[in-house]
Amino acid sequence: MFAALRTRNYRLWASGQIVSLVGTWMQRVAQDWLVLTLSGGNGFAVGIVMALQFGPTLLLSVWGGVLADRYDKRRLLMITQAFAAVCGLVLGLLDVGNIVELWHVYVIAFVLGCSSAIDAPVRQSFTIEMVGKETLSNAIALNSMTFNMARIIGPAVSGVLITLIGTGWVFLINAFSFTAVFGALLVMRTADLFRVERAPRAKGQVRAGFEYVLGRPDLRVLLATVCVVSTFGLNFPLSLAVLARNSFGSGADAYGLLSTMLAVGTLAGATLAARRAQAPRLRLFVGAVIGFGIFELLVGLMPNAVLVAVLLIPTGALTLTFTTSAMNILQMSVPSEMRGRVMGIYMLCFLGGTPIGSPVLGWLADVLDPRAPLLFGGVVSLATGLVAAVYLLRHNNLRLSVTRPAPGHRLPALEVLRA
């Protein structure tokens, strides 16, 4: 379950990450709450700030993948971490000084989004250089465990701190937390890294990445599914903030608690993924997407915060299952010199739809009901998973086969097998 932690460089990375990610999740909750406060509870404003933060992914994530294929990933990560720390510091100082305005949050969210768009594909493709291919699947699962442990701690702590000392100090704490991962990168033993072949500098490398993905039917349907579900289904920062404030009449502590319950589920899913002996297959990915759509729809139908919190646990587990399955399939099935670009395209699909989805979902919350983003996202996710399943059964060498019943059993069992 913890095989990747035998590697010193990965231990440093994981320990630095959990500190930094706690700060990141604290800032995410504080940023959403600050926007709601400055805008008078406007869900559309939360959608706008999310669009600005994730919008740069549309233009920069694939180029981040190109940089990851060409240059030293460790040094690139040190640069992006420094930029993120500065964003938290500036926003914190503006807020603590009581001079912060909504447009300040918009601008800083956009700058942070530019840094994150480069950081994400570099970060994902750097994992294999720390642990090697044999324990890559375990390392990806442990990355998710680290991420979701921080996701449990960060929102809960942030909700309490916002109530006690305000959002500004939360941003400053996050800025300081980046020193942990920066220091981990600084003291890594570069000689122990599993260096992969770098792509030479050449024209048309972005186009080559897209051509490679389009030539793989399995990757096409996987990435298309990720794009649609993440655009409309993974809307919890917006939907839970609006639900807590406008539907249940609660404060930042309730929003932090709901976010924490979702993270409990994703941590459970990450734990199961780390214990999984075999690499995930497409059928696990598609099944998790369908299950996620069903449970998100149920979350949106719940009449009170307690039932919402309970159902967020299995919803989080299914979220983690389909995202880690997608990442494992991608990283294990592409050549090393193409991995950065493919991960850049993955991040484009995973986050690039947020500038479209967030304002739409925020608008739906304002004009219809605070539950509308969850209901709409659940329906879209469920439909997308079913379409992907049908496509794979027809076009990707999947078939339904009937196995003969064992003695004592009357009915044949149906199981999906990969040819």
Contacts in CASP RR format, 6 or more apart in sequence:
PFRMAT RR
TARGET T0000
AUTHOR 0000-0000-0000
METHOD contacts of the structure
MODEL  1
MFAALRTRNYRLWASGQIVSLVGTWMQRVAQDWLVLTLSGGNGFAVGIVM
ALQFGPTLLLSVWGGVLADRYDKRRLLMITQAFAAVCGLVLGLLDVGNIV
ELWHVYVIAFVLGCSSAIDAPVRQSFTIEMVGKETLSNAIALNSMTFNMA
RIIGPAVSGVLITLIGTGWVFLINAFSFTAVFGALLVMRTADLFRVERAP
RAKGQVRAGFEYVLGRPDLRVLLATVCVVSTFGLNFPLSLAVLARNSFGS
GADAYGLLSTMLAVGTLAGATLAARRAQAPRLRLFVGAVIGFGIFELLVG
LMPNAVLVAVLLIPTGALTLTFTTSAMNILQMSVPSEMRGRVMGIYMLCF
LGGTPIGSPVLGWLADVLDPRAPLLFGGVVSLATGLVAAVYLLRHNNLRL
SVTRPAPGHRLPALEVLRA
1 138 0 8 1.000
1 271 0 8 1.000
1 274 0 8 1.000
1 275 0 8 1.000
2 138 0 8 1.000
2 142 0 8 1.000
2 274 0 8 1.000
3 135 0 8 1.000
3 138 0 8 1.000
4 10 0 8 1.000
4 130 0 8 1.000
4 131 0 8 1.000
4 135 0 8 1.000
4 138 0 8 1.000
4 139 0 8 1.000
4 142 0 8 1.000
5 11 0 8 1.000
5 14 0 8 1.000
5 142 0 8 1.000
6 135 0 8 1.000
7 130 0 8 1.000
7 131 0 8 1.000
7 135 0 8 1.000
7 192 0 8 1.000
8 189 0 8 1.000
8 192 0 8 1.000
9 130 0 8 1.000
9 188 0 8 1.000
9 189 0 8 1.000
9 192 0 8 1.000
9 193 0 8 1.000
10 130 0 8 1.000
10 131 0 8 1.000
10 139 0 8 1.000
10 142 0 8 1.000
12 184 0 8 1.000
12 187 0 8 1.000
12 188 0 8 1.000
13 130 0 8 1.000
13 181 0 8 1.000
13 184 0 8 1.000
13 185 0 8 1.000
13 188 0 8 1.000
14 142 0 8 1.000
14 143 0 8 1.000
14 146 0 8 1.000
15 180 0 8 1.000
15 184 0 8 1.000
16 180 0 8 1.000
16 181 0 8 1.000
16 183 0 8 1.000
16 184 0 8 1.000
17 143 0 8 1.000
17 146 0 8 1.000
17 147 0 8 1.000
17 150 0 8 1.000
17 180 0 8 1.000
17 181 0 8 1.000
17 184 0 8 1.000
18 146 0 8 1.000
18 149 0 8 1.000
18 150 0 8 1.000
19 177 0 8 1.000
19 180 0 8 1.000
19 181 0 8 1.000
20 81 0 8 1.000
20 177 0 8 1.000
20 178 0 8 1.000
20 180 0 8 1.000
20 181 0 8 1.000
21 146 0 8 1.000
21 147 0 8 1.000
21 150 0 8 1.000
21 151 0 8 1.000
22 150 0 8 1.000
22 153 0 8 1.000
22 154 0 8 1.000
22 157 0 8 1.000
22 177 0 8 1.000
23 150 0 8 1.000
23 154 0 8 1.000
23 173 0 8 1.000
23 174 0 8 1.000
23 177 0 8 1.000
24 84 0 8 1.000
24 150 0 8 1.000
24 174 0 8 1.000
24 177 0 8 1.000
25 150 0 8 1.000
25 151 0 8 1.000
25 153 0 8 1.000
25 154 0 8 1.000
25 155 0 8 1.000
25 158 0 8 1.000
25 259 0 8 1.000
26 154 0 8 1.000
26 155 0 8 1.000
26 157 0 8 1.000
26 158 0 8 1.000
26 161 0 8 1.000
26 170 0 8 1.000
26 173 0 8 1.000
26 174 0 8 1.000
27 88 0 8 1.000
27 91 0 8 1.000
27 158 0 8 1.000
27 170 0 8 1.000
27 171 0 8 1.000
27 174 0 8 1.000
28 155 0 8 1.000
28 158 0 8 1.000
28 237 0 8 1.000
29 154 0 8 1.000
29 155 0 8 1.000
29 158 0 8 1.000
29 159 0 8 1.000
29 162 0 8 1.000
29 170 0 8 1.000
29 252 0 8 1.000
29 255 0 8 1.000
29 256 0 8 1.000
29 259 0 8 1.000
30 158 0 8 1.000
30 161 0 8 1.000
30 162 0 8 1.000
30 166 0 8 1.000
30 167 0 8 1.000
30 168 0 8 1.000
30 170 0 8 1.000
30 171 0 8 1.000
31 49 0 8 1.000
31 91 0 8 1.000
31 105 0 8 1.000
31 109 0 8 1.000
31 167 0 8 1.000
31 171 0 8 1.000
32 46 0 8 1.000
32 49 0 8 1.000
32 237 0 8 1.000
32 238 0 8 1.000
32 241 0 8 1.000
32 255 0 8 1.000
33 159 0 8 1.000
33 162 0 8 1.000
33 167 0 8 1.000
33 241 0 8 1.000
33 252 0 8 1.000
33 255 0 8 1.000
34 95 0 8 1.000
34 100 0 8 1.000
34 105 0 8 1.000
34 167 0 8 1.000
34 168 0 8 1.000
35 45 0 8 1.000
35 46 0 8 1.000
35 49 0 8 1.000
35 102 0 8 1.000
35 105 0 8 1.000
36 42 0 8 1.000
36 43 0 8 1.000
36 45 0 8 1.000
36 46 0 8 1.000
36 241 0 8 1.000
36 242 0 8 1.000
36 245 0 8 1.000
37 167 0 8 1.000
38 45 0 8 1.000
38 100 0 8 1.000
38 101 0 8 1.000
38 102 0 8 1.000
38 105 0 8 1.000
39 45 0 8 1.000
39 46 0 8 1.000
39 102 0 8 1.000
41 242 0 8 1.000
41 245 0 8 1.000
41 246 0 8 1.000
42 366 0 8 1.000
43 238 0 8 1.000
43 241 0 8 1.000
43 242 0 8 1.000
43 246 0 8 1.000
43 362 0 8 1.000
43 365 0 8 1.000
43 366 0 8 1.000
44 359 0 8 1.000
44 362 0 8 1.000
44 363 0 8 1.000
44 366 0 8 1.000
45 102 0 8 1.000
46 237 0 8 1.000
46 238 0 8 1.000
46 241 0 8 1.000
46 242 0 8 1.000
46 358 0 8 1.000
46 362 0 8 1.000
47 238 0 8 1.000
47 358 0 8 1.000
47 359 0 8 1.000
47 361 0 8 1.000
47 362 0 8 1.000
48 106 0 8 1.000
48 358 0 8 1.000
48 359 0 8 1.000
49 105 0 8 1.000
49 106 0 8 1.000
49 109 0 8 1.000
50 109 0 8 1.000
50 237 0 8 1.000
50 238 0 8 1.000
50 354 0 8 1.000
50 355 0 8 1.000
50 358 0 8 1.000
51 354 0 8 1.000
51 355 0 8 1.000
51 356 0 8 1.000
51 357 0 8 1.000
51 358 0 8 1.000
51 359 0 8 1.000
52 106 0 8 1.000
52 109 0 8 1.000
52 110 0 8 1.000
52 113 0 8 1.000
52 355 0 8 1.000
53 109 0 8 1.000
53 110 0 8 1.000
53 112 0 8 1.000
53 113 0 8 1.000
53 116 0 8 1.000
53 354 0 8 1.000
54 113 0 8 1.000
54 116 0 8 1.000
54 351 0 8 1.000
54 352 0 8 1.000
54 353 0 8 1.000
54 354 0 8 1.000
54 355 0 8 1.000
54 358 0 8 1.000
55 110 0 8 1.000
55 113 0 8 1.000
55 117 0 8 1.000
55 351 0 8 1.000
55 352 0 8 1.000
55 353 0 8 1.000
55 354 0 8 1.000
55 355 0 8 1.000
56 110 0 8 1.000
56 113 0 8 1.000
56 114 0 8 1.000
56 116 0 8 1.000
56 117 0 8 1.000
57 113 0 8 1.000
57 116 0 8 1.000
57 117 0 8 1.000
57 120 0 8 1.000
57 347 0 8 1.000
57 348 0 8 1.000
57 351 0 8 1.000
57 352 0 8 1.000
57 353 0 8 1.000
57 354 0 8 1.000
58 348 0 8 1.000
58 352 0 8 1.000
58 353 0 8 1.000
58 355 0 8 1.000
59 117 0 8 1.000
60 114 0 8 1.000
60 117 0 8 1.000
60 118 0 8 1.000
61 117 0 8 1.000
61 118 0 8 1.000
61 120 0 8 1.000
61 121 0 8 1.000
61 344 0 8 1.000
61 345 0 8 1.000
61 347 0 8 1.000
61 348 0 8 1.000
61 351 0 8 1.000
61 352 0 8 1.000
62 121 0 8 1.000
62 206 0 8 1.000
62 209 0 8 1.000
62 210 0 8 1.000
62 341 0 8 1.000
62 344 0 8 1.000
62 345 0 8 1.000
62 348 0 8 1.000
63 118 0 8 1.000
63 206 0 8 1.000
64 117 0 8 1.000
64 118 0 8 1.000
64 121 0 8 1.000
64 122 0 8 1.000
64 340 0 8 1.000
64 344 0 8 1.000
65 121 0 8 1.000
65 122 0 8 1.000
65 125 0 8 1.000
65 340 0 8 1.000
65 341 0 8 1.000
65 343 0 8 1.000
65 344 0 8 1.000
66 199 0 8 1.000
66 205 0 8 1.000
66 206 0 8 1.000
66 340 0 8 1.000
66 341 0 8 1.000
67 76 0 8 1.000
67 118 0 8 1.000
67 122 0 8 1.000
68 76 0 8 1.000
68 121 0 8 1.000
68 122 0 8 1.000
68 125 0 8 1.000
68 126 0 8 1.000
68 339 0 8 1.000
68 340 0 8 1.000
68 341 0 8 1.000
68 343 0 8 1.000
68 344 0 8 1.000
69 125 0 8 1.000
69 198 0 8 1.000
69 199 0 8 1.000
69 205 0 8 1.000
69 337 0 8 1.000
69 338 0 8 1.000
69 339 0 8 1.000
69 340 0 8 1.000
69 341 0 8 1.000
70 198 0 8 1.000
70 199 0 8 1.000
70 200 0 8 1.000
70 201 0 8 1.000
71 198 0 8 1.000
73 122 0 8 1.000
73 125 0 8 1.000
73 126 0 8 1.000
73 129 0 8 1.000
74 126 0 8 1.000
74 185 0 8 1.000
74 188 0 8 1.000
74 190 0 8 1.000
74 193 0 8 1.000
76 118 0 8 1.000
76 122 0 8 1.000
77 119 0 8 1.000
77 122 0 8 1.000
77 123 0 8 1.000
77 126 0 8 1.000
77 185 0 8 1.000
78 182 0 8 1.000
78 185 0 8 1.000
78 186 0 8 1.000
80 115 0 8 1.000
80 116 0 8 1.000
80 118 0 8 1.000
80 119 0 8 1.000
80 122 0 8 1.000
81 119 0 8 1.000
81 178 0 8 1.000
81 181 0 8 1.000
81 182 0 8 1.000
81 185 0 8 1.000
82 178 0 8 1.000
82 182 0 8 1.000
83 111 0 8 1.000
83 112 0 8 1.000
83 114 0 8 1.000
83 115 0 8 1.000
84 112 0 8 1.000
84 115 0 8 1.000
84 116 0 8 1.000
84 119 0 8 1.000
84 178 0 8 1.000
85 175 0 8 1.000
85 176 0 8 1.000
85 178 0 8 1.000
85 179 0 8 1.000
85 182 0 8 1.000
86 175 0 8 1.000
87 108 0 8 1.000
87 111 0 8 1.000
87 112 0 8 1.000
87 115 0 8 1.000
87 175 0 8 1.000
88 108 0 8 1.000
88 112 0 8 1.000
88 171 0 8 1.000
88 172 0 8 1.000
88 174 0 8 1.000
88 175 0 8 1.000
89 171 0 8 1.000
89 172 0 8 1.000
89 175 0 8 1.000
90 108 0 8 1.000
91 100 0 8 1.000
91 104 0 8 1.000
91 105 0 8 1.000
91 108 0 8 1.000
91 168 0 8 1.000
91 171 0 8 1.000
92 100 0 8 1.000
92 168 0 8 1.000
92 169 0 8 1.000
92 171 0 8 1.000
92 172 0 8 1.000
92 175 0 8 1.000
93 172 0 8 1.000
94 100 0 8 1.000
94 104 0 8 1.000
95 166 0 8 1.000
95 167 0 8 1.000
95 168 0 8 1.000
95 171 0 8 1.000
96 168 0 8 1.000
96 169 0 8 1.000
96 172 0 8 1.000
100 168 0 8 1.000
117 347 0 8 1.000
117 351 0 8 1.000
120 343 0 8 1.000
120 344 0 8 1.000
120 347 0 8 1.000
120 351 0 8 1.000
121 340 0 8 1.000
121 341 0 8 1.000
121 343 0 8 1.000
121 344 0 8 1.000
121 346 0 8 1.000
121 347 0 8 1.000
122 340 0 8 1.000
124 327 0 8 1.000
124 331 0 8 1.000
124 340 0 8 1.000
124 343 0 8 1.000
124 344 0 8 1.000
124 346 0 8 1.000
124 347 0 8 1.000
125 331 0 8 1.000
125 339 0 8 1.000
125 340 0 8 1.000
125 343 0 8 1.000
127 136 0 8 1.000
127 139 0 8 1.000
127 140 0 8 1.000
127 143 0 8 1.000
127 331 0 8 1.000
128 136 0 8 1.000
128 139 0 8 1.000
128 194 0 8 1.000
128 196 0 8 1.000
128 331 0 8 1.000
128 336 0 8 1.000
128 339 0 8 1.000
129 193 0 8 1.000
129 194 0 8 1.000
129 195 0 8 1.000
129 196 0 8 1.000
130 139 0 8 1.000
130 193 0 8 1.000
130 194 0 8 1.000
131 138 0 8 1.000
131 139 0 8 1.000
131 194 0 8 1.000
132 194 0 8 1.000
133 194 0 8 1.000
133 332 0 8 1.000
136 328 0 8 1.000
136 331 0 8 1.000
136 332 0 8 1.000
137 276 0 8 1.000
137 279 0 8 1.000
137 328 0 8 1.000
137 332 0 8 1.000
138 274 0 8 1.000
140 273 0 8 1.000
140 324 0 8 1.000
140 327 0 8 1.000
140 328 0 8 1.000
140 331 0 8 1.000
141 270 0 8 1.000
141 273 0 8 1.000
141 274 0 8 1.000
141 276 0 8 1.000
141 324 0 8 1.000
142 270 0 8 1.000
142 274 0 8 1.000
144 266 0 8 1.000
144 269 0 8 1.000
144 270 0 8 1.000
144 273 0 8 1.000
144 320 0 8 1.000
144 323 0 8 1.000
144 324 0 8 1.000
145 267 0 8 1.000
145 270 0 8 1.000
145 271 0 8 1.000
145 274 0 8 1.000
147 266 0 8 1.000
147 270 0 8 1.000
148 263 0 8 1.000
148 265 0 8 1.000
148 266 0 8 1.000
148 267 0 8 1.000
148 270 0 8 1.000
148 320 0 8 1.000
149 267 0 8 1.000
151 259 0 8 1.000
151 260 0 8 1.000
151 262 0 8 1.000
151 263 0 8 1.000
151 266 0 8 1.000
151 267 0 8 1.000
152 260 0 8 1.000
152 263 0 8 1.000
152 264 0 8 1.000
152 267 0 8 1.000
154 260 0 8 1.000
155 255 0 8 1.000
155 256 0 8 1.000
155 257 0 8 1.000
155 259 0 8 1.000
155 260 0 8 1.000
155 263 0 8 1.000
156 256 0 8 1.000
156 257 0 8 1.000
156 259 0 8 1.000
156 260 0 8 1.000
158 170 0 8 1.000
158 252 0 8 1.000
158 256 0 8 1.000
159 252 0 8 1.000
159 253 0 8 1.000
159 255 0 8 1.000
159 256 0 8 1.000
160 253 0 8 1.000
161 169 0 8 1.000
161 170 0 8 1.000
161 173 0 8 1.000
162 170 0 8 1.000
162 252 0 8 1.000
162 253 0 8 1.000
163 251 0 8 1.000
163 252 0 8 1.000
163 253 0 8 1.000
196 336 0 8 1.000
196 337 0 8 1.000
196 339 0 8 1.000
197 336 0 8 1.000
197 337 0 8 1.000
198 337 0 8 1.000
199 205 0 8 1.000
199 337 0 8 1.000
199 338 0 8 1.000
205 341 0 8 1.000
206 341 0 8 1.000
208 338 0 8 1.000
208 341 0 8 1.000
209 338 0 8 1.000
209 341 0 8 1.000
209 342 0 8 1.000
209 345 0 8 1.000
210 345 0 8 1.000
212 334 0 8 1.000
212 338 0 8 1.000
212 341 0 8 1.000
212 342 0 8 1.000
213 219 0 8 1.000
213 220 0 8 1.000
213 223 0 8 1.000
213 342 0 8 1.000
213 345 0 8 1.000
214 220 0 8 1.000
217 395 0 8 1.000
217 396 0 8 1.000
218 282 0 8 1.000
218 329 0 8 1.000
218 333 0 8 1.000
218 392 0 8 1.000
218 396 0 8 1.000
219 330 0 8 1.000
219 333 0 8 1.000
219 342 0 8 1.000
221 388 0 8 1.000
221 391 0 8 1.000
221 392 0 8 1.000
221 396 0 8 1.000
222 282 0 8 1.000
222 285 0 8 1.000
222 326 0 8 1.000
222 329 0 8 1.000
222 330 0 8 1.000
223 345 0 8 1.000
223 346 0 8 1.000
223 349 0 8 1.000
224 349 0 8 1.000
224 388 0 8 1.000
225 285 0 8 1.000
225 286 0 8 1.000
225 289 0 8 1.000
225 384 0 8 1.000
225 385 0 8 1.000
225 388 0 8 1.000
226 323 0 8 1.000
226 326 0 8 1.000
226 346 0 8 1.000
226 349 0 8 1.000
226 350 0 8 1.000
227 349 0 8 1.000
227 350 0 8 1.000
227 352 0 8 1.000
227 353 0 8 1.000
228 380 0 8 1.000
228 381 0 8 1.000
228 384 0 8 1.000
229 289 0 8 1.000
229 292 0 8 1.000
229 293 0 8 1.000
229 322 0 8 1.000
229 380 0 8 1.000
229 381 0 8 1.000
229 384 0 8 1.000
229 385 0 8 1.000
230 349 0 8 1.000
230 350 0 8 1.000
230 351 0 8 1.000
230 352 0 8 1.000
230 353 0 8 1.000
230 354 0 8 1.000
231 352 0 8 1.000
231 353 0 8 1.000
231 354 0 8 1.000
231 356 0 8 1.000
231 357 0 8 1.000
232 357 0 8 1.000
232 360 0 8 1.000
232 361 0 8 1.000
232 376 0 8 1.000
232 377 0 8 1.000
232 378 0 8 1.000
232 380 0 8 1.000
232 381 0 8 1.000
233 292 0 8 1.000
233 293 0 8 1.000
233 296 0 8 1.000
233 377 0 8 1.000
233 378 0 8 1.000
233 380 0 8 1.000
233 381 0 8 1.000
234 319 0 8 1.000
235 357 0 8 1.000
235 358 0 8 1.000
235 361 0 8 1.000
235 373 0 8 1.000
235 374 0 8 1.000
235 377 0 8 1.000
236 259 0 8 1.000
236 262 0 8 1.000
237 259 0 8 1.000
238 358 0 8 1.000
238 361 0 8 1.000
238 362 0 8 1.000
238 365 0 8 1.000
238 373 0 8 1.000
239 361 0 8 1.000
239 365 0 8 1.000
239 370 0 8 1.000
239 373 0 8 1.000
239 374 0 8 1.000
240 255 0 8 1.000
240 258 0 8 1.000
240 259 0 8 1.000
240 262 0 8 1.000
241 255 0 8 1.000
242 362 0 8 1.000
242 365 0 8 1.000
242 370 0 8 1.000
242 373 0 8 1.000
243 258 0 8 1.000
243 308 0 8 1.000
243 370 0 8 1.000
243 371 0 8 1.000
243 374 0 8 1.000
244 250 0 8 1.000
244 251 0 8 1.000
244 254 0 8 1.000
244 255 0 8 1.000
244 256 0 8 1.000
244 258 0 8 1.000
244 305 0 8 1.000
245 251 0 8 1.000
245 255 0 8 1.000
246 365 0 8 1.000
246 370 0 8 1.000
247 369 0 8 1.000
247 370 0 8 1.000
247 371 0 8 1.000
248 254 0 8 1.000
248 304 0 8 1.000
248 305 0 8 1.000
250 305 0 8 1.000
254 305 0 8 1.000
257 309 0 8 1.000
258 305 0 8 1.000
258 308 0 8 1.000
258 309 0 8 1.000
258 312 0 8 1.000
261 309 0 8 1.000
261 310 0 8 1.000
261 312 0 8 1.000
261 313 0 8 1.000
262 312 0 8 1.000
262 313 0 8 1.000
262 315 0 8 1.000
262 316 0 8 1.000
262 319 0 8 1.000
263 316 0 8 1.000
264 312 0 8 1.000
264 313 0 8 1.000
265 312 0 8 1.000
265 313 0 8 1.000
265 314 0 8 1.000
265 315 0 8 1.000
265 316 0 8 1.000
265 317 0 8 1.000
265 320 0 8 1.000
266 316 0 8 1.000
266 317 0 8 1.000
266 319 0 8 1.000
266 320 0 8 1.000
267 320 0 8 1.000
268 313 0 8 1.000
268 316 0 8 1.000
268 317 0 8 1.000
268 320 0 8 1.000
269 316 0 8 1.000
269 317 0 8 1.000
269 320 0 8 1.000
269 321 0 8 1.000
270 320 0 8 1.000
270 324 0 8 1.000
272 317 0 8 1.000
272 321 0 8 1.000
273 280 0 8 1.000
273 320 0 8 1.000
273 321 0 8 1.000
273 324 0 8 1.000
279 328 0 8 1.000
279 329 0 8 1.000
279 332 0 8 1.000
280 324 0 8 1.000
280 325 0 8 1.000
280 328 0 8 1.000
280 329 0 8 1.000
281 325 0 8 1.000
281 329 0 8 1.000
281 418 0 8 1.000
282 329 0 8 1.000
282 392 0 8 1.000
282 396 0 8 1.000
282 398 0 8 1.000
282 418 0 8 1.000
283 392 0 8 1.000
283 398 0 8 1.000
283 416 0 8 1.000
283 418 0 8 1.000
284 321 0 8 1.000
284 325 0 8 1.000
285 322 0 8 1.000
285 325 0 8 1.000
285 326 0 8 1.000
285 329 0 8 1.000
286 385 0 8 1.000
286 388 0 8 1.000
286 389 0 8 1.000
286 392 0 8 1.000
287 322 0 8 1.000
287 385 0 8 1.000
287 389 0 8 1.000
288 318 0 8 1.000
288 321 0 8 1.000
288 322 0 8 1.000
288 325 0 8 1.000
289 322 0 8 1.000
289 381 0 8 1.000
289 384 0 8 1.000
289 385 0 8 1.000
289 388 0 8 1.000
290 382 0 8 1.000
290 385 0 8 1.000
290 386 0 8 1.000
290 389 0 8 1.000
291 318 0 8 1.000
291 382 0 8 1.000
292 315 0 8 1.000
292 316 0 8 1.000
292 318 0 8 1.000
292 319 0 8 1.000
292 322 0 8 1.000
292 378 0 8 1.000
292 381 0 8 1.000
293 318 0 8 1.000
293 377 0 8 1.000
293 378 0 8 1.000
293 379 0 8 1.000
293 381 0 8 1.000
293 382 0 8 1.000
293 385 0 8 1.000
294 378 0 8 1.000
294 382 0 8 1.000
295 311 0 8 1.000
295 314 0 8 1.000
295 315 0 8 1.000
295 318 0 8 1.000
296 315 0 8 1.000
296 374 0 8 1.000
296 377 0 8 1.000
296 378 0 8 1.000
296 381 0 8 1.000
297 374 0 8 1.000
297 375 0 8 1.000
297 377 0 8 1.000
297 378 0 8 1.000
297 379 0 8 1.000
297 382 0 8 1.000
298 311 0 8 1.000
299 308 0 8 1.000
299 311 0 8 1.000
299 312 0 8 1.000
299 315 0 8 1.000
299 374 0 8 1.000
300 308 0 8 1.000
300 371 0 8 1.000
300 374 0 8 1.000
300 375 0 8 1.000
301 371 0 8 1.000
301 375 0 8 1.000
302 308 0 8 1.000
302 311 0 8 1.000
323 350 0 8 1.000
326 346 0 8 1.000
327 346 0 8 1.000
330 342 0 8 1.000
330 343 0 8 1.000
330 346 0 8 1.000
331 339 0 8 1.000
331 343 0 8 1.000
334 342 0 8 1.000
361 372 0 8 1.000
361 373 0 8 1.000
361 376 0 8 1.000
361 377 0 8 1.000
362 373 0 8 1.000
364 372 0 8 1.000
364 373 0 8 1.000
364 376 0 8 1.000
365 372 0 8 1.000
365 373 0 8 1.000
392 398 0 8 1.000
393 399 0 8 1.000
393 400 0 8 1.000
393 416 0 8 1.000
397 418 0 8 1.000
397 419 0 8 1.000
398 416 0 8 1.000
398 417 0 8 1.000
398 418 0 8 1.000
398 419 0 8 1.000
399 416 0 8 1.000
399 417 0 8 1.000
399 419 0 8 1.000
400 414 0 8 1.000
400 415 0 8 1.000
400 416 0 8 1.000
401 414 0 8 1.000
401 415 0 8 1.000
401 417 0 8 1.000
402 412 0 8 1.000
402 413 0 8 1.000
402 414 0 8 1.000
403 412 0 8 1.000
403 413 0 8 1.000
403 415 0 8 1.000
404 412 0 8 1.000
405 411 0 8 1.000
405 412 0 8 1.000
405 413 0 8 1.000
END
